[in-house]
Amino acid sequence: MLPLAYVNTGSRPVGTRPATGLEGEMAQLRLIVLACVWAIVGSAGMALADVTLSRSNNALAVVGPQISQLLGRERVVLGSLGSERLNRLQERPRGVFSRRPRQSELVFTRKYIDSLPPVKGDKEWRCLAEALYFEARGESVKGQFAVAEVILNRVDSAAFPDTVCGVVKQGTGRGLWRCQFTYNCDGRSERIRDRAAWERVGKVADIILRGGVARNLTNGATYYHTTAVRPRWAQSFELTAVIGVHLFYREPVRSASND
């Protein structure tokens, strides 16, 4: 979902606010000056069309004194203001032109995810949501997207099963601690007790499965582990990202000389 943009509901430009008080007076004065300048220049231009050129139809002679008079009035008004009021006129309205968050920045916040309605999906969605719940429910939203990214990177790799459920359940049934995702073979119950966390990871799974966010957090990682462990394989793999309590890796590319 894209962030809401500013909405223009009138003739006023998007992202601006109506001038009030002193600001309004100054704005009106500038508009009057500008209108008068254009009127004077227009009349002076018409005078220039006269074949006989004299001081009375010289554009500079006509425009110069009147512009000086108008600008002089503005200087008088500005001179009567205190420094504090002048500084306030020069300040940019807070938040009006501030940078709006990019889509990815917005998606990676818990506030945004929690604002979405609960979702349900197919078997692939449930497999991914379960993996995120048991592997990363205590991680930040960005970290949950990163773990989901690894799973989908494996689906895309010829070295792993080509479905989400196949990747998540790879090695299950071989014995304790012999599967790819430890929650499937750690001997513990896989009951979902935290409903809020379940709803959150379900939304994350739905977004990434639909391609609602770019998969560029882990730089193509197909492995990860938490900072609580130091697996032996990590010593020979390429570290691609560190997000929250997870470290992400890519298997080193083997060349012909290494075979």
N, C-alpha and C positions, 0 to 999 in steps of 0.2 A: 504493500500500500504506500502510495506517495504522500509525503507530508502535504498538508493543506497549504495552498499558496495564499498570498494576500488577495483579497477580493475587492475589486473596484465597484462600489455601489453608486457612484455618482460621477460628476464631472471632475472631481478632484483626482489627481494622479495617484496611482497605487503606491502605497508605502509612505504617504505624506499625511500631515495632520492639518486641520484648519488653523489659520493664524488668529490669535485672539489678543486683546489688549494692545500693548505696545507693539508687539510683532505685527498686528493687523494695521496699525497706523503707519508703521514704516513701510510695510508692503504696499499700502495704498499710495503713499507718497512716491515710491519708486515707479509704480504703475502710471501715476500722473505725469511724472518726469518723462518716462518713456513715451507715453502717448503724445505729450507736447513736442518732444524731439521729432517724432515721426511727422507730426502735423507741420512743424516748422520746416523740416527738410523737404516735405512734399510741396509746401508753398514756395520754398526757395527754388526747388527744381522747376516749378512752373515759371518762376521769374526768369530762370536761365534760358527759357525758350524764346525770350524776347531778343530780337535781332540786335537792338541797341543795348550795349553793356555799359552800365554805370554803377556807381557805388550803391544806389538804392536797390538794384537787383543782383548784387553780388551775394552769392550764397553764404560765404563766410561772414560777410558783414551783417546779414540778416540773422543767421543762426547763432553765431558766437555769443553776442550779449544776452540773448534770451536763455540759452543753455546755462551760461554762467549764473544768471539770476536764479534759475531753478535749482541748480546744484548748490548755490549759496544758501538757499532756504533749507536744503537738506543738512548742510553743515551746521547751520544754526540749531536745528532740532537735535542733531547728534551731540553738539557741544553742550546742550542743556542736560544731557543724561549723565548719570553717574557711571563710574567704571564698572560697577557690579551689574547694572542693567545692560550695559553694552556687551559685557562678557556673556550674559544670559542670552542675548540675541544671537550671538555667534555660536552658541552650543548646538550640537546636533541632537535632535530628540532621541532619547534612549530607546534602543530596541527597534526603531523604525527601519533603519537601514542595516541592521546587524545581519551577519551571515546566518542563513538558515541551515540547519543540519542536513547533510547529505542523506540519501535514503539509507545507506548502510549504517551510518551513525545512529539513525533513528531506530532501525530494526534491532540493533544490538543493545538496546536498553530494556531493562525489565519493565519500566513504566509502559513502554510501547507494547511489548508482548502481552502484558497483563490487561491492556485495554482491548485486546482482540477477543472476539467471542470464542468459546471452546470449539474444538474441531474433532471430528472423527474421520477415519480413513479406512483404507483397505489393509490387507495383510502386511504389505510392505511398510505402510505407515506405522502400523503397530510394532513391527519388529524394530524400526528405527527409534520410535518413541521409547520403547522398553530399554533399548541400549543406552539412550541418553539419560533415562531415569536412573538406572542402576550404575552407570559409569560416570555421569557428570551432573547429577541434579544439584549438587552443592557448588557447582562451578558458576561463573558469571554467564550471562546470556551469550556473550561473545565466545566464551569457552565452550559452551554447548554447541554452538554453530560450528566451531572448529572440530569438535569430536564427530559431529554429523558429517562434516566435510571429508574426514578421513575414511569413514565408512563408504561414502559414495565414490571416493577415489579408488577404493578397493573394488567396488562394483565395476568400475571402468577399466580396471587392470586385468590383464590376461592371467596374472599370477593368483587371482582369487576368484571365488564364485561370482557369477554375474547377476545376482539378485541381492537385495538388502538382507533378506532373511538368511540367505545362504552365507553371506559374509558374517553376519552376527552370530550364527549358530555353528560356524566352522569349528570342527574339533569336538563339539559337544558329544558326550557319551564315551569318550576315550578314557575317562578317569579324572581324578581330582587334579585341578590346575593344568589340565592338558588341552584346554580349548583356547581360542583366540581372545574371547572376551570373558574375563574371569568370573563375572557374575553367573555365567552358565555352568561353571564347574567348580565353584568354591564351597559347595556343600551347604550353602545357606538358602533359606526360603526366598522366593522371588515374589513376595507379596508387595503390592503397591499400597502404602499407607498414607503417604503425603499427597492428598488430592490436588492441592495448589501446585505443587511441583510437577505432578503428572500432567495437569492441564498446560503448564508452561512448556514442558518439553514436547508435548503434542503439537503445540503451535509452531515451535521451532522446526520439528520434523516436517510439518505440513508446508511451511514456507520454503525450506530448502529442497524438498521433493518437487515442488511446483516450479523451481527455478526462480523464486522470488528474491533471491539475493545471490550475488556473484560468489563463486567458490574460490576465493583468493586469500583466505586467512592463513593457510598452512603451507602455501607454495608447493602443492602437490604431495603432501605427506601421506603415507600409507601406514604409519606406525605412530604410536604415542605411549607415554607412560606418565605417571604422576611424579611429583618431586619426592614422594615418600619412598620410592624404590629406585634401584639402579640396576636395571637388567644388563646382562653381559652383552647382548646384541647391540645395545646403544653405543658401545665404544667404536664400532665399525660402521655405523650408519651416519648419514648426514643430517645434522640438526637444522631444521628449516624454520621453526618458530617456537616461541615460548609464550603461552597465553594462560594467565591464571596459574593454577597448580599443575598444568599439563605441559609436557615437552613433546614436540612433534618432529618426526624423522622421515627421511626418504631413504629407501634402500639404495646403496651405492650402485652406479651403473658399471657393469662388468664389460671390459674390453676384451678383444681377442687374445691379447697378451696375458690376460689374467686367467684364461681358461686352461 
